[in-house]
Amino acid sequence: MPAYLDRGSKIIPTKMIRNCTQYLAVAILFLIGIIALNGFEKSDAKGRPKPYDGGMATVEIKSKMTPGHQNRTTVKILPEVNSYGQSSGIALAELKTPFAANGSKTNGRMHILLMAGYRTGSTFTAELFNQHDNFFYVFEPGRLLTKCMTMSKLPESVFPAKHVEMLDKMFQCRFDNMDCYFNEISLMSTKGRRREIRSAVNDELCPMNRTGNSIQACTPLTPNLLGELCRGRKHVAIKSIRVRHINEAIHLIRDENINAKVVHVIRDPRGRMTSWLEMKKGVKAKYGSDDVDRSALDTTNAYCRKWLESYIIGRSMSSTYFKDRYLFVRYEDMAERPFETAEKLYRDLGLDMPGNVREWLAENTSGRKPDGGRYGTSRNSRKQAQKWRLQLSLGAVRAVENLTACRSMMATLGYLAAQGEDALNAKNLSLVDKVPEFHPENFYNDWRYVEKG
């Protein structure tokens, strides 16, 4: 007879107990397997966590320029697919993570990243902060980082991460583990050092020569000395043409220890093309369509695409995810209305524009001072903003306007197409209109990725 187990009024066969125990063990093992599989899906082949794609968005653009400057643009926001083939699946409207209060951990200290493209007038705009005595200003630290990475034989793909790490530390006045950076600055003349970090050149640090080309004229910089100089100023501003997309700056904007504000400098791609051709092909009275080769068109189209994407993301997220930490300024507005535009930028940043910045604007935008050259900031700014209309042939202008990304960027930012040779050469006809009102829903037309099932 089978053995029985007596539990009060219930008698349970021992065989049944063994079966139940086996089923329970199988169920537990199945549950453990599911948990392990879920963990595996979130890690790579070596068990390390898979990288978070940051919820980054890209943009697919369609645009049509109609006669009479009526611009119609359709822009599709596309979710980024990470290196593991997974879509972030995050819509811009869903990115409403609670944001740290303004200056919650920065004690009123402002961190400004001037994000610009190559040959977009960013050095001129950055002087608004370099000339301000309350700012610790750093000029293009990524330039020296590029040189250091090249000497260290690090791959170019690592640069964006290393660059953001560098900016992060500089905003916090930390300059440790930057031996190569300091070695490069130590080889600079007083003039070069002043250009890189104006605060590092003064009577105390450079008693022999504050403006000349002597390398030994100044006290050598160290991480501690530069950190003290940085902390001695109320705010920090860094200008960079090497932050190639606003997605690269999201950490700096969102980190409550930094809370960086991005000032996005945008330039008419036709004006940028002229400046680019001067640098690459030499100065000419007129650039024709033959001068606008594939290299020129590729770099211009990439500029338009990335800068339009950054503008759309910045404007779409400014009231939620970025919490009003994205500002933009058109180079043409700075050049043609320098005082009005500078005052508005300062107001938007919550700052007062000091008198010495006004004086600098007056001296460097009127054309009274000698031209500062290719990298200078002293010139007739109004004349400079319109120079492309005299130097580009209509064929060269059309080559830029017909680029898909540039056509869309121009329509979105208020840059008007030239309606023929007469319009191109008419000095009394502006090809820069007001920036159209921005409505995120106008750029939210379609998604490439659609959840199935």
C-alpha positions in Angstrom: 0.0 0.0 0.0 1.2 3.5 -0.7 2.4 5.6 2.2 0.2 8.4 3.3 0.8 11.6 5.1 -1.8 12.7 7.6 -2.5 16.5 7.9 -5.6 16.9 10.0 -8.5 15.9 7.9 -6.5 15.8 4.7 -4.5 12.7 3.6 -2.1 13.4 0.7 -0.2 10.7 -1.2 3.6 11.0 -0.9 3.9 10.5 -4.7 1.7 13.6 -5.3 4.0 15.6 -3.0 7.0 14.5 -5.0 5.3 15.5 -8.3 4.4 18.9 -7.0 7.9 19.5 -5.7 9.3 18.7 -9.2 6.8 21.0 -10.9 7.7 23.8 -8.5 11.4 23.3 -9.1 10.9 23.5 -12.9 8.8 26.7 -12.5 11.6 28.3 -10.4 14.2 27.4 -12.9 12.1 28.8 -15.7 11.7 32.1 -13.8 15.4 32.3 -13.2 16.0 31.7 -16.9 13.7 34.6 -17.9 15.4 36.9 -15.5 18.9 35.9 -16.8 17.7 36.3 -20.4 16.4 39.8 -19.7 19.8 40.7 -18.1 21.6 39.2 -21.1 19.5 41.4 -23.5 20.7 44.4 -21.6 24.4 43.4 -21.8 26.8 42.6 -24.5 28.6 39.4 -25.3 31.1 40.0 -22.4 28.4 40.6 -19.9 28.9 44.4 -19.8 25.9 46.7 -20.0 24.9 47.8 -23.4 25.4 51.5 -24.2 22.5 53.8 -23.8 21.7 55.6 -27.0 20.8 58.7 -25.1 17.4 59.1 -26.7 19.0 60.9 -29.6 16.9 61.9 -32.5 17.8 62.6 -36.1 15.9 64.3 -38.8 14.8 63.4 -42.3 14.1 66.6 -44.3 12.1 67.5 -47.3 11.8 71.0 -48.5 10.4 73.0 -51.4 11.3 76.6 -52.3 8.5 78.3 -54.3 8.8 81.5 -56.2 8.3 84.7 -54.3 10.3 83.3 -51.3 7.4 81.1 -50.1 9.2 78.3 -48.3 7.5 75.0 -47.4 9.3 72.5 -45.4 8.4 69.0 -44.2 10.7 67.5 -41.6 10.5 64.0 -40.2 12.0 63.3 -36.8 13.6 59.9 -36.7 14.6 57.9 -33.6 18.3 57.0 -33.5 19.2 53.3 -33.7 22.0 52.4 -31.4 25.0 50.1 -32.3 23.0 47.0 -31.4 20.2 47.7 -33.9 17.7 48.9 -31.3 15.6 52.0 -31.8 15.3 54.3 -28.9 11.6 54.5 -29.6 11.5 57.9 -27.8 9.4 60.7 -29.2 10.4 64.2 -28.4 7.1 64.9 -26.6 7.9 62.1 -24.2 11.2 63.4 -23.0 10.0 65.3 -20.0 12.4 64.1 -17.3 12.4 66.4 -14.3 15.0 69.0 -14.7 17.2 70.4 -11.9 16.4 74.0 -10.9 18.4 76.7 -12.5 21.7 76.9 -10.8 20.6 74.3 -8.2 24.2 73.0 -7.7 26.1 75.8 -9.5 25.5 78.6 -7.0 24.5 81.0 -9.8 27.6 80.2 -11.8 26.8 80.1 -15.5 28.3 77.7 -18.0 28.0 78.6 -21.7 28.9 76.4 -24.6 29.1 78.4 -27.8 28.4 75.7 -30.4 29.3 76.7 -33.9 30.4 75.3 -37.3 33.6 75.9 -39.2 33.7 79.4 -40.9 30.4 80.6 -39.3 31.6 83.7 -37.6 31.8 82.0 -34.2 35.0 83.7 -33.1 33.4 87.1 -33.6 30.3 86.1 -31.6 32.4 84.5 -28.8 34.1 87.8 -28.1 30.9 88.8 -26.4 32.0 86.5 -23.6 35.8 86.8 -24.0 35.6 90.6 -23.4 33.4 90.2 -20.3 35.6 90.4 -17.2 33.3 88.0 -15.2 33.9 85.1 -17.7 36.6 82.5 -17.7 36.8 82.0 -21.5 38.4 79.0 -23.3 38.9 79.1 -27.1 38.6 75.8 -29.0 40.1 73.3 -26.5 39.1 70.6 -28.9 41.7 71.8 -31.3 44.6 70.9 -29.0 42.7 67.7 -28.0 42.7 66.7 -31.7 46.5 67.2 -31.8 47.0 65.3 -28.6 44.8 62.3 -29.8 46.7 62.2 -33.0 50.0 62.0 -31.2 48.6 59.3 -29.0 47.3 57.4 -32.0 43.8 57.2 -30.7 41.0 56.6 -33.2 38.9 59.5 -34.4 35.7 57.8 -33.3 36.8 58.3 -29.7 37.0 62.1 -30.1 33.4 63.1 -29.3 33.5 61.3 -26.0 36.9 62.6 -25.1 35.9 66.1 -26.1 32.7 66.1 -23.9 34.8 64.7 -21.0 37.2 67.6 -21.5 34.4 70.2 -21.6 32.8 68.7 -18.6 36.0 69.1 -16.5 36.7 72.6 -17.8 33.2 73.8 -16.8 34.0 72.5 -13.3 37.4 74.2 -13.3 39.2 70.9 -13.2 42.3 70.5 -15.4 43.8 67.3 -14.0 45.1 64.6 -16.4 45.5 67.1 -19.2 49.3 66.8 -19.5 49.3 67.0 -23.3 47.0 70.1 -23.3 49.3 71.9 -20.9 52.4 70.9 -22.9 50.9 72.4 -26.0 50.0 75.7 -24.3 53.4 75.9 -22.7 54.9 76.0 -26.2 52.7 79.0 -27.2 53.8 82.6 -27.4 52.1 85.1 -25.1 49.9 86.1 -28.0 48.9 82.5 -28.6 48.3 81.8 -24.9 46.1 84.9 -24.7 44.0 83.7 -27.6 43.5 80.3 -26.0 42.7 81.5 -22.4 42.7 85.3 -22.0 42.6 85.0 -18.2 46.0 83.3 -18.3 47.7 86.4 -19.5 47.9 89.3 -17.1 50.6 91.6 -15.4 51.2 89.1 -12.6 51.5 86.0 -14.8 53.2 87.7 -17.7 55.3 90.6 -16.2 57.7 90.7 -19.1 55.5 90.8 -22.1 51.7 90.6 -22.2 51.2 91.0 -26.0 54.4 89.8 -27.8 55.6 86.5 -29.2 57.9 85.4 -26.4 57.4 81.9 -25.1 59.2 82.5 -21.8 57.4 85.7 -20.9 54.7 84.1 -18.8 54.6 81.8 -15.7 54.1 78.2 -16.9 50.5 77.0 -16.5 49.7 74.1 -14.2 46.3 72.4 -13.5 46.2 74.0 -10.0 47.0 77.5 -11.3 44.5 77.3 -14.2 41.8 75.9 -11.8 42.4 78.9 -9.5 42.1 81.3 -12.4 38.9 79.6 -13.5 37.3 79.6 -10.0 38.2 83.3 -9.7 35.7 84.2 -12.4 32.0 84.1 -11.9 31.1 82.3 -15.1 32.7 80.0 -17.7 32.3 80.1 -21.5 33.8 77.7 -24.0 33.7 78.2 -27.8 33.9 75.1 -29.9 33.4 74.2 -33.6 34.1 70.6 -32.6 30.7 69.8 -31.0 29.3 68.5 -34.2 25.7 67.9 -33.1 23.6 69.0 -30.1 23.2 65.4 -29.1 26.9 65.5 -28.1 26.1 68.3 -25.6 23.1 66.7 -23.9 25.1 65.5 -20.9 26.5 69.0 -20.4 23.0 70.5 -20.6 21.4 67.9 -18.3 24.0 67.4 -15.6 22.9 69.4 -12.6 26.5 70.1 -11.7 27.0 71.9 -14.9 23.6 73.0 -16.3 25.3 74.3 -19.4 23.5 76.7 -21.7 24.1 76.2 -25.4 24.4 79.2 -27.6 24.0 77.8 -31.2 25.6 80.0 -33.8 24.0 79.6 -37.3 25.2 81.0 -40.6 23.7 81.2 -44.1 25.3 78.2 -45.9 26.0 80.4 -48.9 28.1 82.8 -46.7 29.8 79.8 -45.1 30.6 78.4 -48.5 32.4 81.6 -49.5 34.5 81.6 -46.4 35.3 77.9 -46.8 36.4 78.4 -50.4 38.7 81.3 -49.4 40.4 79.0 -46.8 40.6 75.9 -49.2 41.2 77.5 -52.6 42.5 81.0 -51.8 40.9 84.4 -52.2 39.3 85.1 -55.6 37.2 88.0 -56.8 34.5 85.5 -58.0 33.9 81.8 -57.3 32.0 80.0 -60.1 30.2 76.7 -60.2 33.4 75.0 -61.1 34.9 76.0 -57.8 32.1 74.4 -55.9 33.3 70.9 -56.3 32.1 67.7 -54.6 34.2 68.3 -51.5 32.7 71.8 -51.0 29.2 70.5 -51.6 29.6 67.5 -49.2 30.9 69.6 -46.3 28.2 72.2 -46.9 25.4 69.7 -47.0 26.7 68.0 -43.9 26.8 71.4 -42.1 23.2 72.2 -43.1 21.9 68.7 -42.1 23.6 68.7 -38.6 22.8 72.3 -37.8 19.2 72.0 -38.9 18.8 68.8 -36.8 20.4 70.6 -33.8 18.1 73.6 -34.3 15.0 71.5 -34.5 15.9 69.4 -31.5 17.0 72.4 -29.5 13.8 74.3 -30.2 11.6 71.3 -29.7 13.1 70.5 -26.3 13.7 74.0 -25.0 10.6 74.2 -22.8 10.8 70.6 -21.5 13.9 68.5 -21.7 16.4 71.4 -22.1 14.4 73.8 -19.9 15.3 76.9 -21.8 19.0 76.1 -22.0 19.1 76.2 -25.8 19.6 79.6 -27.5 20.4 80.3 -31.1 21.8 83.4 -32.9 22.2 83.9 -36.6 25.6 85.3 -37.6 23.9 87.7 -40.0 21.9 89.3 -37.2 25.1 89.7 -35.2 26.9 91.3 -38.2 24.1 93.6 -39.4 22.6 94.6 -36.0 25.4 93.8 -33.5 24.2 95.9 -30.6 20.6 94.9 -30.8 21.5 91.2 -31.2 24.1 91.2 -28.5 21.8 92.9 -26.0 19.1 90.4 -26.7 21.5 87.5 -26.2 22.6 88.9 -22.9 19.0 89.4 -21.8 18.1 85.8 -22.7 21.0 84.6 -20.7 19.9 86.8 -17.7 23.0 89.0 -17.9 23.7 92.7 -18.2 26.0 93.7 -21.1 28.9 95.7 -19.6 30.3 98.9 -21.1 33.6 97.4 -22.3 31.7 94.8 -24.4 29.7 97.7 -26.0 33.0 99.5 -26.7 34.5 96.4 -28.3 31.5 96.0 -30.5 31.7 99.7 -31.6 35.4 99.3 -32.4 35.3 96.0 -34.2 32.1 96.2 -36.3 32.5 99.7 -37.9 35.4 98.9 -40.1 37.5 101.7 -38.6 40.1 99.3 -37.3 42.3 97.3 -39.8 40.8 94.1 -41.0 41.7 91.2 -38.7 42.3 88.7 -41.4 40.8 85.3 -41.9 40.7 84.5 -38.2 40.3 88.0 -36.9 37.3 89.7 -35.4 37.8 93.2 -36.5 36.1 94.2 -39.8 33.1 95.9 -41.2 30.5 93.4 -40.0 27.6 94.5 -42.2 29.8 94.3 -45.3 31.2 90.9 -44.2 27.7 89.4 -43.9 26.8 90.3 -47.5 30.2 89.6 -49.1 29.1 86.2 -50.5 26.6 87.9 -52.8 29.5 89.6 -54.6 31.9 86.6 -54.6 29.6 83.7 -55.6 28.3 83.4 -59.1 24.6 82.6 -59.5 25.6 79.1 -60.5 27.6 78.6 -57.3 24.7 80.0 -55.3 22.3 77.6 -57.0 24.6 74.7 -56.2 24.2 75.5 -52.5 20.5 76.2 -52.6 19.8 73.0 -54.4 21.3 70.8 -51.7 18.4 69.1 -49.9 19.6 69.8 -46.4 20.6 73.4 -47.2 17.3 74.1 -48.9 15.5 73.0 -45.8 17.8 74.8 -43.4 17.3 78.1 -45.3 13.5 77.7 -45.3 13.5 77.0 -41.6 15.9 79.8 -40.5 14.6 82.6 -42.8 17.3 82.6 -45.5 15.7 83.5 -48.8 16.7 82.1 -52.2 18.1 84.4 -54.8 15.5 84.8 -57.5 18.0 85.5 -60.3 21.1 87.6 -61.0 19.5 90.9 -60.4 18.2 89.8 -57.0 21.6 88.5 -56.1 23.3 91.8 -56.9 20.6 94.1 -55.5 22.2 95.8 -52.5 18.8 97.1 -51.2 17.2 93.6 -51.3 17.9 91.5 -48.2 18.0 87.8 -48.5 17.7 87.3 -44.7 14.2 87.4 -43.5 12.8 87.0 -40.0 13.1 83.5 -38.5 9.7 81.8 -39.0 7.8 80.9 -35.9 8.7 77.5 -34.6 6.0 74.9 -34.0 7.2 71.4 -33.1 4.2 69.8 -34.7 5.3 71.1 -38.1 8.4 69.0 -37.8 6.7 65.9 -36.4 5.2 64.5 -39.5 6.3 60.9 -39.7 8.5 58.3 -38.2 10.7 55.8 -40.0 10.4 53.3 -37.2 6.9 51.9 -36.5 6.2 49.4 -33.7 4.7 46.3 -35.3 2.5 43.7 -33.6 
